[in-house]
């Protein structure tokens, strides 16, 4: 289910993004970024509409996924 991130409390969104970027396997390539930089990158992708926030009822987790993956389903 797509979560309308714009409707979330700003602190809640910050916490969700912080949890997302700190997960194992969230790789940003050869250059290392701080957690704040990673959060800013993900937030920017949400704002530009390149990514969406998805909630999985199965896992109980929120994920940030490319918007085109959601449109293709």
C-alpha positions in Angstrom: 0.0 0.0 0.0 1.4 3.4 -0.9 1.7 5.8 2.1 1.1 9.5 1.3 4.3 10.7 2.9 3.2 14.3 2.7 0.5 13.6 5.2 2.8 12.1 7.8 4.0 14.1 10.8 7.4 15.4 9.9 9.0 13.6 12.9 7.4 10.3 11.8 8.7 10.7 8.3 12.2 11.5 9.6 12.1 8.4 11.7 10.9 6.2 8.8 13.6 7.5 6.5 16.3 7.1 9.2 15.2 3.5 9.7 15.2 2.8 6.0 18.6 4.2 5.2 20.2 2.4 8.2 19.1 -1.1 7.0 21.6 -3.6 5.9 21.8 -3.7 2.1 20.9 0.0 1.6 24.0 0.8 -0.5 24.8 4.1 -2.0 27.8 3.1 -4.1 31.5 3.8 -3.6 31.1 7.1 -1.9 30.2 7.1 1.7 27.4 9.4 2.9 26.3 10.4 6.4 22.9 9.3 7.6 21.7 12.9 7.2 22.8 13.0 3.6 21.2 9.6 2.9 17.9 10.8 4.4 18.1 14.0 2.3 18.7 12.0 -0.9 15.7 9.7 -0.2 13.5 12.7 0.8 14.4 14.4 -2.4 13.5 11.4 -4.5 10.1 11.4 -2.7 9.6 15.1 -3.4 10.5 14.7 -7.1 8.0 11.8 -7.4 10.9 9.4 -8.3 10.2 7.2 -5.3 7.2 6.3 -3.1 6.7 5.2 0.4 5.2 1.7 0.6 3.9 -0.2 3.7 4.0 -3.9 3.6 1.2 -5.5 5.6 3.1 -8.8 5.4 6.3 -7.5 7.0 4.9 -4.5 8.8 7.7 -2.4 7.4 7.8 0.8 5.3 10.0 0.8 2.2 11.0 3.4 -0.3 10.7 2.1 -3.8 11.2 3.6 -7.2 7.9 5.0 -8.4 8.1 3.3 -11.8 8.1 -0.1 -10.1 4.8 0.7 -8.5 3.3 2.0 -11.8 4.4 -1.1 -13.6 2.5 -3.5 -11.3 
